[in-house]
Amino acid sequence: MREPSTGVVWQRQSEARKVARELLVAATAFVAINVWASDPWQKSYKQWDATDVRRILNDSPWSKAVEIERKEKHGLEAPEGAPKFAGAPGADEEDEKEEKDDDNRGRGEKARKKDEVKFRVRWVSSRTLREASVRGQVLQGRIAEADEDRNLPPAADDYELALVGTDMSLFSSADESTLRDKTYLIAKKSKKRIPAIQVEIVRASDGKRINAIVFHFPKKNPSGQSVVSADEEELKFASRAGNVEIKVSFDLQKMVDQQGMDL
């Protein structure tokens, strides 16, 4: 049988990685569940159900949540010149004042919740996340179960982390080079800082709305040695764009599947 050309192989791998990325971005719609019987990544990915995939994407050692507060202020006070209650307060007036205070507190709570933007950082170059992307497509009927292995994206040449969130417009004024210069991994044990080497802003079909931001980090240094030592325990991801700062930590001792450490 004639072997496919290098160009055909590369195209297949590129398409597989593109589809996998699309699913990982779309997976923000999955709702995390907090109670689990066991860790799904300790069994074959072909045995995962929808609940297993949701857990891996949203609540696993390879996926970390972070909430940040918007810097914009939302005024809740009455506008200047608005009528004020006058006269000596009686019992009815005191009740009305308490009701207004309760109402203001309620609106304040809603405003604070509205100002909190939720993000998730996923270690998408990991074997576990690549398997979850394919398994998710199988469960959605987008890939035939018999074609799972063939559609599994190949291992990347670098570490790839994807940032997704409920409001990616906070990064609308950022550009890829600026994000690259202000993004890094830092090793807890060695204190080594690993700067990002590439950043991709993944946009929707309209070319404007941001679906995700993918950060690339080297696996090896110029000498060919691994940038993450075998005894490293934790890596912190940090990225800044204007007033937005994302920081999460990954416990490498927990990022282990059936085949060993999985980055």
C-alpha positions as CSV (number, residue, x, y, z in Angstrom):
1,M,0.0,0.0,0.0
2,R,1.3,3.4,-0.9
3,E,2.2,5.6,2.0
4,P,0.6,9.1,2.1
5,S,2.9,12.0,1.2
6,T,4.3,14.2,3.9
7,G,2.0,17.0,2.8
8,V,-1.1,14.8,3.2
9,V,0.0,13.7,6.7
10,W,0.7,17.3,7.8
11,Q,-2.7,18.4,6.5
12,R,-4.5,15.6,8.4
13,Q,-2.7,16.5,11.6
14,S,-3.4,20.2,11.1
15,E,-7.1,19.5,10.5
16,A,-7.3,17.2,13.6
17,R,-5.8,19.8,15.8
18,K,-8.1,22.5,14.4
19,V,-11.2,20.4,15.2
20,A,-9.9,19.6,18.6
21,R,-9.3,23.3,19.4
22,E,-12.8,24.2,18.2
23,L,-14.3,21.7,20.6
24,L,-12.1,22.8,23.5
25,V,-13.3,26.4,22.9
26,A,-16.9,25.4,22.5
27,A,-16.6,23.4,25.7
28,T,-17.1,26.6,27.8
29,A,-20.8,25.7,27.5
30,F,-20.3,22.5,29.6
31,V,-21.4,22.9,33.2
32,A,-18.9,21.6,35.9
33,I,-20.1,19.0,38.3
34,N,-18.5,18.9,41.7
35,V,-19.2,15.3,43.0
36,W,-17.3,12.4,41.3
37,A,-17.0,8.7,42.0
38,S,-13.5,8.4,40.5
39,D,-11.0,10.1,38.2
40,P,-11.9,9.4,34.6
41,W,-8.4,10.0,33.4
42,Q,-7.3,6.8,35.1
43,K,-9.3,4.7,32.6
44,S,-9.3,4.5,28.8
45,Y,-10.7,7.6,27.1
46,K,-12.9,5.4,25.0
47,Q,-14.8,4.6,28.2
48,W,-15.5,8.2,29.0
49,D,-19.1,9.4,29.0
50,A,-20.4,13.0,28.8
51,T,-20.0,13.5,32.5
52,D,-16.3,12.4,32.4
53,V,-15.6,14.8,29.5
54,R,-17.2,17.7,31.3
55,R,-15.1,17.0,34.4
56,I,-11.9,16.9,32.5
57,L,-12.6,20.1,30.6
58,N,-13.9,22.0,33.7
59,D,-12.7,20.5,36.9
60,S,-9.5,18.5,36.6
61,P,-5.8,19.0,37.1
62,W,-5.6,20.2,33.5
63,S,-8.3,22.9,33.8
64,K,-8.1,25.7,36.3
65,A,-10.8,28.3,36.9
66,V,-10.2,32.0,37.8
67,E,-12.5,34.9,38.4
68,I,-11.5,38.5,38.0
69,E,-13.3,41.7,38.8
70,R,-13.9,44.3,36.1
71,K,-12.0,47.6,36.7
72,E,-15.0,49.7,35.5
73,K,-17.1,51.1,38.2
74,H,-20.9,50.9,38.1
75,G,-22.6,53.7,40.0
76,L,-25.5,52.7,42.2
77,E,-26.2,56.0,43.9
78,A,-29.0,58.3,42.9
79,P,-28.1,60.9,40.3
80,E,-27.3,64.4,41.5
81,G,-30.5,66.5,41.9
82,A,-32.8,63.5,42.5
83,P,-35.5,64.2,45.1
84,K,-34.7,63.3,48.6
85,F,-36.9,62.3,51.5
86,A,-37.4,65.3,53.8
87,G,-38.9,65.7,57.3
88,A,-38.4,64.1,60.7
89,P,-38.3,60.3,60.3
90,G,-41.2,58.5,61.9
91,A,-41.9,54.8,62.1
92,D,-43.1,54.5,58.5
93,E,-40.1,56.5,57.3
94,E,-37.7,54.2,59.1
95,D,-39.3,51.2,57.5
96,E,-39.0,52.8,54.1
97,K,-35.4,53.6,54.8
98,E,-34.6,50.0,55.7
99,E,-36.4,48.8,52.6
100,K,-34.2,51.1,50.5
101,D,-31.1,50.0,52.3
102,D,-32.0,46.3,51.6
103,D,-32.7,47.1,48.0
104,N,-29.4,48.9,47.6
105,R,-27.5,46.0,49.2
106,G,-29.3,43.6,46.8
107,R,-28.4,45.7,43.8
108,G,-24.8,46.0,45.1
109,E,-24.6,42.2,45.3
110,K,-25.9,41.8,41.8
111,A,-23.5,44.4,40.5
112,R,-20.5,42.7,42.1
113,K,-21.6,39.3,40.6
114,K,-22.0,41.0,37.2
115,D,-18.5,42.5,37.6
116,E,-16.9,39.1,38.1
117,V,-15.8,37.6,34.9
118,K,-15.1,33.9,34.9
119,F,-12.2,32.4,32.9
120,R,-10.7,28.9,32.6
121,V,-7.1,28.0,31.6
122,R,-6.8,24.6,30.0
123,W,-3.5,22.7,29.3
124,V,-4.7,21.7,25.8
125,S,-1.4,20.1,24.7
126,S,-1.9,17.4,27.2
127,R,-2.8,13.9,26.1
128,T,-5.8,14.0,28.4
129,L,-7.3,17.2,26.9
130,R,-6.6,15.9,23.4
131,E,-8.4,12.7,24.2
132,A,-11.3,14.6,25.8
133,S,-11.7,16.7,22.6
134,V,-12.1,13.7,20.4
135,R,-14.3,11.8,22.9
136,G,-16.5,14.8,23.1
137,Q,-17.0,14.9,19.4
138,V,-17.8,11.2,19.4
139,L,-20.5,11.7,22.1
140,Q,-21.9,14.6,20.0
141,G,-22.1,12.4,16.9
142,R,-19.5,14.4,15.0
143,I,-17.0,11.6,14.8
144,A,-17.7,7.9,14.4
145,E,-16.6,5.8,17.4
146,A,-14.5,3.6,15.1
147,D,-12.5,6.7,14.0
148,E,-11.5,7.9,17.5
149,D,-7.8,7.0,17.3
150,R,-7.4,8.3,13.8
151,N,-8.8,11.7,14.8
152,L,-6.8,12.0,18.0
153,P,-4.6,15.1,17.5
154,P,-0.8,14.4,17.6
155,A,1.3,15.6,20.4
156,A,2.4,19.3,20.0
157,D,6.0,20.3,19.8
158,D,5.4,22.8,22.6
159,Y,3.2,23.2,25.7
160,E,-0.1,24.8,24.8
161,L,-2.5,26.5,27.2
162,A,-5.9,27.9,26.2
163,L,-7.7,30.7,27.9
164,V,-11.5,30.8,27.5
165,G,-14.0,32.9,29.4
166,T,-17.5,34.3,29.7
167,D,-16.4,37.7,28.4
168,M,-13.3,37.6,26.2
169,S,-14.0,41.2,25.1
170,L,-11.7,42.3,28.0
171,F,-8.9,41.2,25.7
172,S,-10.2,43.0,22.6
173,S,-7.6,45.7,22.7
174,A,-4.7,43.3,23.3
175,D,-2.4,42.1,20.5
176,E,-0.6,38.8,20.2
177,S,2.9,40.2,20.6
178,T,2.0,42.2,23.8
179,L,0.4,39.2,25.3
180,R,3.4,37.1,24.5
181,D,5.7,39.5,26.2
182,K,3.6,39.5,29.4
183,T,2.9,35.8,29.7
184,Y,5.0,33.2,31.4
185,L,5.1,30.0,33.4
186,I,7.1,30.0,36.6
187,A,8.3,26.8,38.3
188,K,7.7,26.7,42.0
189,K,10.7,24.7,43.0
190,S,13.4,26.1,40.7
191,K,11.9,29.6,40.4
192,K,12.6,29.3,36.7
193,R,10.5,31.6,34.5
194,I,9.5,30.2,31.1
195,P,8.3,33.0,28.8
196,A,5.7,32.4,26.1
197,I,7.1,32.0,22.6
198,Q,3.9,32.5,20.7
199,V,0.3,33.6,21.3
200,E,-2.7,32.9,19.0
201,I,-5.9,34.9,19.4
202,V,-8.6,32.6,18.1
203,R,-11.5,34.6,16.7
204,A,-15.0,33.7,15.6
205,S,-16.0,33.6,11.9
206,D,-16.8,37.3,12.0
207,G,-13.1,38.0,12.6
208,K,-13.9,40.1,15.6
209,R,-15.2,38.2,18.6
210,I,-12.5,36.3,20.5
211,N,-13.3,32.7,21.2
212,A,-10.0,31.8,22.9
213,I,-6.4,32.7,23.4
214,V,-3.8,30.0,23.0
215,F,-0.4,30.4,24.6
216,H,2.7,28.4,23.5
217,F,5.7,27.6,25.7
218,P,8.8,25.7,24.8
219,K,9.3,22.1,25.9
220,K,13.1,22.3,25.5
221,N,15.7,25.0,25.9
222,P,18.3,25.8,23.1
223,S,20.5,23.0,24.5
224,G,17.8,20.4,24.0
225,Q,17.1,20.0,27.7
226,S,13.6,19.9,29.1
227,V,12.5,23.3,30.5
228,V,10.5,21.5,33.2
229,S,12.5,19.2,35.4
230,A,11.3,15.8,36.3
231,D,11.1,16.6,40.0
232,E,9.2,19.9,39.5
233,E,6.0,20.0,41.5
234,E,4.0,23.1,40.3
235,L,3.9,25.5,37.5
236,K,2.1,28.9,37.7
237,F,0.6,30.5,34.6
238,A,0.5,34.3,34.5
239,S,-0.6,36.6,31.8
240,R,-1.5,40.3,31.7
241,A,-3.3,42.5,29.2
242,G,-3.9,46.0,30.5
243,N,-5.8,45.8,33.8
244,V,-6.6,42.1,33.3
245,E,-4.3,39.7,35.0
246,I,-4.8,35.9,34.9
247,K,-2.9,33.7,37.4
248,V,-3.5,30.0,38.0
249,S,-1.3,27.2,39.3
250,F,-1.0,23.6,38.0
251,D,-0.1,20.8,40.3
252,L,2.2,18.6,38.1
253,Q,2.0,15.7,40.6
254,K,-1.7,15.4,39.8
255,M,-1.4,15.9,36.0
256,V,-0.9,12.1,35.6
257,D,-2.9,9.7,33.5
258,Q,-2.5,5.9,32.8
259,Q,0.7,6.6,30.9
260,G,2.4,8.9,33.4
261,M,2.9,12.6,33.6
262,D,0.9,14.4,31.0
263,L,1.7,17.9,29.9
